[in-house]
């Protein structure tokens, strides 16, 4: 109901409980995109980029301090993010992404390869890396939940200058990768790497779910 109301652009601010079902960073981002300032009650929402807790007696002061919604803001200097993409039928995206990352690492740049191919990642197989779970899916889950632990714990080390974040193994798992979460993952990784190379899929269809 809150998200639906926010689309009418008649809502300026909302106070929410962190225990609300389904409340995560993606909801915060959607509310902020609709111009809604979000604060929490009862507990601190700092891990979601929110202020709080906000008390009713301090509501006026809080509204004055949050004139513009800010979600996940950071002053950290970030490295460059390069996306390797091609239209349907374009071959060689994964090999090009890995070649770019390898060349950057050879030039002594700290580099990360992120497998964001929603049709089924191949970076891990290409590099001979075996993982029990998708690194990108686990990292997106941390960002969505507002976990305060760095997503870099899901990176696998290829050598002393190159890290890898493996992708989803099957196309039917892509709906777990929310755009806002992927953006959050890339922001975190880029703060500790001089170059982040993202292997992208050629397309992504709309979800058939609700």
ZANUKE-729918 format. One record per residue (C-alpha): residue number from 1; residue in one letter; y, z, x. Coordinates in Angstrom, 1 decimal, always signed. Each point is the difference from the previous one (the first is absolute). Layout:
BEGIN
ATOM pos code  north     up   east
ATOM NUM    A      Y      Z      X
...
END
This chain:
BEGIN
ATOM pos code  north     up   east
ATOM   1    X   +0.0   +0.0   +0.0
ATOM   2    X   +2.4   +0.8   +2.8
ATOM   3    X   -0.6   -3.3   +1.7
ATOM   4    X   +0.5   -1.9   -3.3
ATOM   5    X   +3.2   +1.9   -0.7
ATOM   6    X   +1.3   -0.7   +3.5
ATOM   7    X   -0.2   -3.8   -0.6
ATOM   8    X   +2.6   +0.3   -2.8
ATOM   9    X   +2.6   +1.1   +2.7
ATOM  10    X   +1.2   +2.8   -2.3
ATOM  11    X   -1.5   +2.7   +2.3
ATOM  12    X   +2.0   +1.3   +3.0
ATOM  13    X   -2.2   +2.9   +1.2
ATOM  14    X   -3.4   +1.5   -0.6
ATOM  15    X   -1.6   +3.4   +0.9
ATOM  16    X   -3.7   -0.2   +0.4
ATOM  17    X   -2.9   +2.3   +0.9
ATOM  18    X   -2.1   -1.1   +3.0
ATOM  19    X   -3.1   +0.9   -2.1
ATOM  20    X   +0.7   -2.8   -2.5
ATOM  21    X   -2.9   -2.3   -0.3
ATOM  22    X   +0.5   -3.2   +2.0
ATOM  23    X   +3.2   +1.1   +1.6
ATOM  24    X   +0.1   -1.5   +3.6
ATOM  25    X   +2.3   -2.0   +2.3
ATOM  26    X   -0.5   -3.2   -2.0
ATOM  27    X   +1.4   +1.7   -3.1
ATOM  28    X   +2.9   +1.4   +2.1
ATOM  29    X   +0.8   -3.5   +1.3
ATOM  30    X   -0.1   -1.6   -3.5
ATOM  31    X   +2.3   +2.7   -1.3
ATOM  32    X   +2.4   -0.4   +2.9
ATOM  33    X   +0.0   -3.8   -0.5
ATOM  34    X   +1.2   +0.6   -3.6
ATOM  35    X   +2.8   +2.2   +1.3
ATOM  36    X   -1.6   +3.3   -0.9
ATOM  37    X   +0.6   +3.0   +2.2
ATOM  38    X   -3.1   +2.2   +0.2
ATOM  39    X   -0.3   +3.7   +0.7
ATOM  40    X   -2.9   +2.4   -0.2
ATOM  41    X   -0.4   +3.3   -1.7
ATOM  42    X   -2.0   +3.0   +1.2
ATOM  43    X   -1.0   -1.6   +3.4
ATOM  44    X   +1.6   -2.0   +2.8
ATOM  45    X   -0.4   -3.7   -0.2
ATOM  46    X   +1.1   -0.8   +3.5
ATOM  47    X   -3.2   -1.7   +0.9
ATOM  48    X   +0.7   -2.6   -2.7
ATOM  49    X   +3.6   -0.5   +1.2
ATOM  50    X   +1.3   +2.2   -2.8
ATOM  51    X   +2.3   +3.0   -0.1
ATOM  52    X   -0.9   +3.3   -1.6
ATOM  53    X   -0.9   +2.2   -1.6
ATOM  54    X   +3.0   -0.5   -2.2
ATOM  55    X   +1.1   +2.9   -2.2
ATOM  56    X   +1.7   -0.5   -3.3
ATOM  57    X   +3.0   +2.0   +1.0
ATOM  58    X   +0.4   -2.2   +3.1
ATOM  59    X   -0.5   -3.3   -1.9
ATOM  60    X   +3.7   -1.0   +0.2
ATOM  61    X   +0.1   +0.5   +3.8
ATOM  62    X   -3.3   -1.9   +0.5
ATOM  63    X   +1.3   -3.0   -2.0
ATOM  64    X   +3.2   +0.0   +2.1
ATOM  65    X   -2.1   +0.1   +3.3
ATOM  66    X   -2.3   -2.8   -1.1
ATOM  67    X   +2.5   -2.7   -1.2
ATOM  68    X   -2.2   -2.7   +1.5
ATOM  69    X   -3.9   +0.2   -0.1
ATOM  70    X   -1.5   +0.1   +3.4
ATOM  71    X   -3.8   -0.3   +0.4
ATOM  72    X   -1.8   +0.4   +3.3
ATOM  73    X   +3.2   -0.5   +2.1
ATOM  74    X   -0.4   +0.3   +3.7
ATOM  75    X   +2.4   -0.3   +3.0
ATOM  76    X   -2.8   -0.9   +2.4
ATOM  77    X   +0.3   -3.2   +1.9
ATOM  78    X   -2.8   -2.4   -0.9
ATOM  79    X   -1.8   -2.8   +1.8
ATOM  80    X   -0.2   -3.5   -1.3
ATOM  81    X   -2.5   -1.0   -2.7
ATOM  82    X   -1.3   -3.5   +0.0
ATOM  83    X   -2.0   -1.3   -3.0
ATOM  84    X   -2.5   -2.9   +0.6
ATOM  85    X   -0.4   -1.8   -3.3
ATOM  86    X   -1.1   -3.5   -1.2
ATOM  87    X   -0.5   -1.7   -3.3
ATOM  88    X   -3.4   -0.6   -1.7
ATOM  89    X   -2.3   -1.8   +2.4
ATOM  90    X   +2.1   +0.8   +3.1
ATOM  91    X   -2.5   +0.9   +2.8
ATOM  92    X   +0.5   +2.2   +3.1
ATOM  93    X   +2.1   +2.8   -1.4
ATOM  94    X   -2.2   +2.8   +1.4
ATOM  95    X   -0.4   -1.7   +3.4
ATOM  96    X   +3.7   -0.6   +0.3
ATOM  97    X   +0.8   +3.6   -0.9
ATOM  98    X   -2.3   +1.3   +2.6
ATOM  99    X   +1.3   -2.5   +2.6
ATOM 100    X   +3.5   +1.1   -0.6
ATOM 101    X   -0.9   +3.7   +0.3
ATOM 102    X   -2.1   -0.7   +3.1
ATOM 103    X   +2.9   -1.8   +1.7
ATOM 104    X   +2.4   +2.8   -0.9
ATOM 105    X   -2.3   +2.6   +1.4
ATOM 106    X   -0.4   -2.1   +3.2
ATOM 107    X   +3.8   +0.2   +0.3
ATOM 108    X   -0.2   +3.8   -0.1
ATOM 109    X   +1.1   +0.4   -3.6
ATOM 110    X   -1.6   +2.7   -2.1
ATOM 111    X   -1.6   -2.1   -2.8
ATOM 112    X   -1.8   +0.6   -3.3
ATOM 113    X   -2.0   -2.5   -2.0
ATOM 114    X   -0.1   +0.7   -3.8
ATOM 115    X   -2.6   -1.8   -2.0
ATOM 116    X   +1.7   -0.5   -3.4
ATOM 117    X   -2.2   -2.9   -1.2
ATOM 118    X   -0.7   +1.0   -3.6
ATOM 119    X   -2.8   -2.6   -0.2
ATOM 120    X   -2.1   +1.9   +2.5
ATOM 121    X   +1.1   +1.0   +3.4
ATOM 122    X   -1.5   -1.6   +3.1
ATOM 123    X   +2.0   +1.5   +2.9
ATOM 124    X   -2.6   +2.7   +0.6
ATOM 125    X   -2.9   -2.4   +0.1
ATOM 126    X   +2.0   -2.4   +2.2
ATOM 127    X   +0.6   +2.7   +2.5
ATOM 128    X   -3.4   +1.6   -0.3
ATOM 129    X   +1.3   +3.2   -1.5
ATOM 130    X   -2.2   +1.9   -2.4
ATOM 131    X   +1.5   +2.6   -2.4
ATOM 132    X   -1.4   +2.0   -2.8
ATOM 133    X   +3.0   -0.4   -2.3
ATOM 134    X   +3.0   -2.3   -0.2
ATOM 135    X   +2.7   +1.3   +2.1
ATOM 136    X   +2.7   -1.6   -2.1
ATOM 137    X   -1.4   +1.3   -3.2
ATOM 138    X   -0.2   +3.5   +1.4
ATOM 139    X   +3.6   -0.2   +1.3
ATOM 140    X   +1.3   -1.3   -3.3
ATOM 141    X   -1.7   +2.9   -1.8
ATOM 142    X   +1.8   +2.4   +2.3
ATOM 143    X   +3.4   -1.6   -0.6
ATOM 144    X   -0.6   -0.1   -3.8
ATOM 145    X   -0.9   +3.6   -0.1
ATOM 146    X   +2.9   +1.0   +2.2
ATOM 147    X   -2.3   +1.5   +2.6
ATOM 148    X   +2.1   +1.4   +2.9
ATOM 149    X   -2.6   -1.1   +2.6
ATOM 150    X   +0.9   -3.2   +1.9
ATOM 151    X   -1.9   -3.1   -1.1
ATOM 152    X   -0.5   -0.8   +3.7
ATOM 153    X   -3.1   +2.2   -0.1
ATOM 154    X   -1.7   -3.0   -1.7
ATOM 155    X   +0.8   -2.3   +2.9
ATOM 156    X   -2.8   -1.1   +2.3
ATOM 157    X   +0.7   -0.4   +3.7
ATOM 158    X   -0.9   -3.4   +1.5
ATOM 159    X   +1.6   +0.8   +3.4
ATOM 160    X   +2.8   +2.1   +1.4
ATOM 161    X   +2.6   -2.3   -1.5
ATOM 162    X   -1.6   -1.3   -3.2
ATOM 163    X   -1.0   +1.8   -3.2
ATOM 164    X   -1.7   -1.5   -3.1
ATOM 165    X   +0.2   +1.0   -3.7
ATOM 166    X   -3.0   -1.6   -1.7
ATOM 167    X   +0.2   -1.6   -3.4
ATOM 168    X   -2.0   +0.1   -3.2
ATOM 169    X   -3.5   -1.5   +0.3
ATOM 170    X   -0.2   -1.6   -3.4
ATOM 171    X   +2.5   -1.9   -2.2
ATOM 172    X   -0.6   +2.3   -3.0
ATOM 173    X   +1.5   +2.9   +1.9
ATOM 174    X   +3.5   -1.4   +0.4
ATOM 175    X   +1.4   +1.8   -3.1
ATOM 176    X   -0.2   +3.2   +2.1
ATOM 177    X   +2.8   -1.4   +2.2
ATOM 178    X   +3.2   +0.6   -1.8
ATOM 179    X   +3.0   -2.0   +1.4
ATOM 180    X   +2.1   +3.2   +0.4
ATOM 181    X   -2.8   +1.8   +1.8
ATOM 182    X   -0.5   -3.0   +2.4
ATOM 183    X   +3.8   +0.1   +0.7
ATOM 184    X   -0.2   +3.7   +0.8
ATOM 185    X   -3.0   -0.5   +2.3
ATOM 186    X   +1.9   -2.8   +1.9
ATOM 187    X   +3.1   +2.2   +0.3
ATOM 188    X   -1.9   +2.8   +1.5
ATOM 189    X   -2.0   -2.1   +2.5
ATOM 190    X   +3.1   -2.0   +1.1
ATOM 191    X   +1.7   +3.2   +1.1
ATOM 192    X   -2.6   +0.5   +2.7
ATOM 193    X   -0.7   -3.6   +0.9
ATOM 194    X   +2.3   -2.6   +1.5
ATOM 195    X   -1.8   -2.8   -2.0
ATOM 196    X   -2.1   +0.1   -3.2
ATOM 197    X   -1.9   -3.2   -0.8
ATOM 198    X   -1.1   -0.2   -3.6
ATOM 199    X   -2.9   -2.4   -1.0
ATOM 200    X   +0.9   -1.0   -3.6
ATOM 201    X   -2.1   -1.6   -2.7
ATOM 202    X   +0.9   -3.5   -1.3
ATOM 203    X   +0.5   +1.4   -3.5
ATOM 204    X   -0.4   +3.0   -2.3
ATOM 205    X   -0.8   -0.4   -3.7
ATOM 206    X   +1.3   +2.4   -2.7
ATOM 207    X   -2.3   +2.8   -0.9
ATOM 208    X   -2.2   -0.5   -3.1
ATOM 209    X   +0.1   +3.7   -0.7
ATOM 210    X   +2.5   +2.0   -2.2
END
